[in-house]
Amino acid sequence: MYIVPIGGNYEHDSRSEYCAGPDHIRRSSTLADSGLTGLLRVAIVQAEVPAGLHDGLARTAEFVRDAAERGAGLVVFPEAWLPGYPVWLDVCRDAAIWDHAPTKEVFARFAENSVSIPGAALDELCRIARDSRVALVVGVSERVESGPGMGTLYNSALTIGADGTLLNHHRKLVATFSERMVWGNGDAHGLHATAMGVGDPTTRIGALICWEHWMPLARQAMHESGEHVHAALWPTVHEMHQVASRQYAFEGRCFVLAAGSLMRASSLPPELVRHPKIITSDDQWVLRGGSAIIGPDGAYLAGPVYDSPSVLVADLNLRRVREEHFTLDVAGHYSRADLFDFRVASRARPGTPPDQA
């Protein structure tokens, strides 16, 4: 494992058996062998949130090209990376006042910079993945343009294959606390892992967003879908988010890529008044990153890294997933399916044409 400060050289971390320096990156393939016996090189991009959707897409392309040159086959971005997590809901005053003109202006701009699916921004993300031949997991704010759900935004995770195909589209099930002012409730259509199309075709990746990691039934649905690698998308991965990410890895016996963003107070919307007890300077971090790569035993392989733009890179020995299932398999012998009934309801997704529901 190593950490690359954005704009700097790699930093080696000897805690893990998955360590690799730049020479090894140039030599290695993305995934060797099959049957979960090879190495998958993965990367998390931890960077300051973009100024808007156009800037975010350009920076995404740059980060993905850089990660691909380092040998990554999978690149993960944080929650609402595009167009940037609305942390102003938590650190600015008067955001919840009814008919508050400054907040409505900020929301309108946030909606205008959200991603329509299908749409030009999604097409660009698919092109980025295809051109670099890497799989992506990207957190976005999603805008529904027409039909049922029109006018609602969703907190979504997009999984895109190395061939540029949209593999999975997950909408966060429940917006957390103040997020409910900007995002609606999601659905179960994307609540599963999918083959990521990189190297071994049996390698499966899933994603959950933020406090979904504290929803036991959502976790069980993901575990039963056969995850090997899990993208845990957060606005910032503070201590309790680290606990949730490590617990998920241990419970699911899978690798977890916990991705967080960076944002300074100076990037908050100028229309809103910062809360003086929370924000004391323009340079203060309001999103601190905290990204980390975690093994299927719950141990850190990379990070966590705070307050620093970085790309975290690690080689995942996928055979470890099989090894850790020896002691715990919550979708198998530990599930006691003879005692507990579990199913995921499938209902029409708002904004989906009837013939595609």
N, C-alpha and C positions, 0 to 999 in steps of 0.2 A: 504494500500500500504506500502511496505517497500523496502529498497535498501540494498542489501548484497554486501559489498566490497569483491572482490574475495580474499579468504584467511582470511576473517574476519567475524564479527557478523552482524546481520541485524540492519538497522537503520530505525526506525519508522518515518513516515511523516503523521501528523494529518490533512493535508489540505483536505483530501478526505474522502468521506463516504465509500470508498472501502478498508479501512485499515484492515490489518490482521497481527497478530504476529505468531510466529512459532507454538504455540499450536493449533491455528486455522487451520494452514496448515495441520497438521497431522490429524485433524478431518474431514476436508471438502472433498466433492467429487469434481471432476473436473467440472461437470456441473449438476445442479439440475433441475428437472422438464423438461418442454418442452415449445415450443411456445415462446422462448426468455424470459423466466421468471426466469431463474436461474443465477448462478454465474459461470463464466469461469475464471479460474486462468491462467494468462499468464506471460511470462518472456521474457526479452530482455537480451541477453548476450553482454556486452560491454567489450572487452578485446583487448590486443595488438595483432596485426596481426601475423599470424603464419609465421614460417620460410620457409614453403613450404607446398605442398599438404599433404604429409604423416603426418607431424607434425600437420597440421590443422585438419585432420580427427581425430587424436588421441585426440586433445584438444576439438573438437566438441563433441565427445563421452563423455568426462569427464564433460563438461559443461551441456550437456543434462541430464546425470544421476543425477547431482546435482539439476538441476531445477525440474526434476521429483520427486526427494525425497522431494522437497519443495511443491509438489502438483500441479505443473504447468501442464496444458493440452496442451499448445501451447508454443513453444520456437522460438524466432526470432533472426536471426543473420544479421549483416549489409551487405551492398553492397560489392560484391566481397570479402566476408570473406575468401573464398577459391579461390586462394591462398594468398589473400591480395590485397587491392586496390593499383593500380600503381600510387601512389602520386608523384613518381619521375618525372612524366611527367610535374609537376607543380613547383617543387622546385629544380630540377637539371638543370644545364646548358647543352646546345648543344643537347638536346634530339631530336630536330627536324632537325638536320643537315643530309643532304642526305648521305647515305652509311656510317654512323658513326659507326665504329666497336664496340665501347663500348655499344651503344644503341642497336645494333642488338644482341649482346650477352645477354643483360638484357631481351630483348623481347623474345628471344629463350627460356630462362629459364622460363619466365612467361608463355609462351605457353605450355611448357612441364609440368608445374604444374597446368595447367587449367584442367577442368573437362569435360570428354567426356560423351555424353548422346546418347545411353546407354554406360555403362562402369563400371569399377571396383569401382571408387570413388562414383558414384551414388549408386551402390549396397551397399556400406558401409554406406552411409547416410540413405538409406532405412532400413538397419539393425539396425542402431542406433535408429531411430524412433520406429521401431517395438519392440526392446528389452525394451525400456523405456515406451512404450505405450503412446507416446506424438506425436502431430503433429509438424512439423517443417516448417519454412520458412528460406531458406538459400540463400544468395547471392553468386554467383559463376562466375568466368570467364570460359566460355564454349568454348571447342575446337571441331571443326568438323573434324572428322578423314578421311572421304571419301565421295565421291559423290559431288553434288552441294554444294558449300559453303566450301569445303575442303581448309584448310589453313587460314580461317577466324576465329577470336575469337568473341564471343558475351558476352555481359554483361547480365547475366541471373538471374532470381529468381526462385527457385525451391520450390514448396509446396508439402510436403510429409505427408501422413496421418499416424495416429497412428498404422495402420496395416502394414506400410512400403510400401504403394502404392504411386507412383508418381502421385499426383492429378493435378498438373498444372506446366507448364514449360513456363515461360514468358521471352522473349528476349527484352531488352530495345530498344524502338523504334528508338531513335536517340542518338548516343554517343555524349556526351557534350564536345565541344571545343577540348581540347588537347586529350581527350579520343579517338578521331577518328583515332589517329595514331595506336591504338591497337585493337579497337573493331569496328565491322561493325554494320550497321543498323539492327534492329530487325523486328518483324512482329506482327500481331494482334492475332495470334493463342492463346496466353495466356492472352489476354486482357479481363479477366473476373474473377469474384469471383467463388469459388467452395466450396461445403460442405466439412468441414475439417475432418469429421469422428471422432470427439471427443464429447462425451456426446450427446446433442441434435442434431439430424441429419440435422436440418434445419439451423443451424448456418453456415454462409458462410464467407469465408476469401478471400481477394484479396491482391495483392501486386503491387506496382509500384517502380521504381528505380530512385532516385535522381531527375533530372530536368523534368522527366515525370510529376511530380506534378505541373508543370507550363504549361502543355499541356491541354487546356480546353476540347478538344474533347476526349482525353484519359481518363480524369477524368470522363466525362459524360458516357463513355462506362462502366467504372467500377461502377459508381453509378447505372446505369440501370441493371447491372448484380446482384444487390441485396446484396451488402456487408453489413456485420454487424461488422466485424473486418478487419482493413486494416493494412498491414505491409508496412511502408515507409522506404525503404532501402537507406541509405546515406553513403558516406565515412566518413563524420563527420557532425554533425547536428549543424552548426553554426546559427547565429541569423536569417538570411533569410530562412534557411531550417526549423527553428522552426516555422516561420511565415507560410510557405507553409504547414507544417504538421498540424498545428492548423486550418488553413483555410480549409484544406481537411476534417478534422473531422467535422467542423461546416457545411460545404457545404453538405457533404455526410451523415451527421447525423449517423456517425459510430465511433467506437473506433479506434484510430490510435496508432500503436506501431512504433515510429520513432527510428531506430537503427543506431548507428554510431560506428566506430572502433577507436582504439588507435594505435598510432605508434610514436616512437621516431626517431629522425634524425639518431641515431646510426644504425637503421635497414634499412636505404636506401642502394641501391645497391652500392657496393664498386667500381664498374667500372666507375660510373658517378661522376662528379664534382658538389658538392652542390653550389647553388647560394649564394654568400656571403652576399647579402643584405636580404636574406630570412632565411638562416640557420646560426645561430651563435654559437651553441653548440651541442654536441652529445645528451644531455639530453632533448633538445627542443622537444616538441610535434609537429609533423607535421600533425597528425590526433588526434583530441581532444575528440572524443566521442560525448557527448551532447545528449545521448539517453534519451527518454522521452515516457511516456504513457499518452495519451490524450483522454478525454471523448468526447461524441457526441455533446456536447455544446461548444467544443473548449477549455475547461479548463484542466489544467494539473492534472493528477492523481499521477504521479511519475516523478521525475526529473524536468528539465534536469540535468544530471550529466556530468561534464567535468573533464578531466585529471585524471581519477581514474578508474581502472578496477572494474567493478561492474556488478551485476545481478539485474535488476529492476523487481520487482514482483508486480502484482496487481490483485485483484478480480474484474472482469468486470460484473456489473449488466446489463445483456443484455436487460432487459426490458426498459432501458433508450433509446435504439434505437427507440423503438415504441413511447415513450414519446416525444422525440425530433422531430419526424416526424409530430407531431401535428402542429408545426409552420412552417416547411420547408420540402419539399420533391421534390428535383430537378429532380427526375426521375418520378414524379407523377404530381400533380396539378400545380406545379411551372414550369414544362417543356414546357407547351403550345405546345403539339405535333400537335395541329391543325394549328399552325403557322410555326413550324420549322420541317424540315425533318432531321433525323439523322440515319446513318447506319454505321456499321463497315465492311470494305471490307475483304473478306476471300480469300487469295491466298496461293499457295503452299509454304511451308517453305523450304528454302535452307537446304540441308542435310537430308531431309526426303525422304525415298523411295516413289515412285509414288503411291504404293498401300496403303500408310499410310498418304498421304498428305491431 
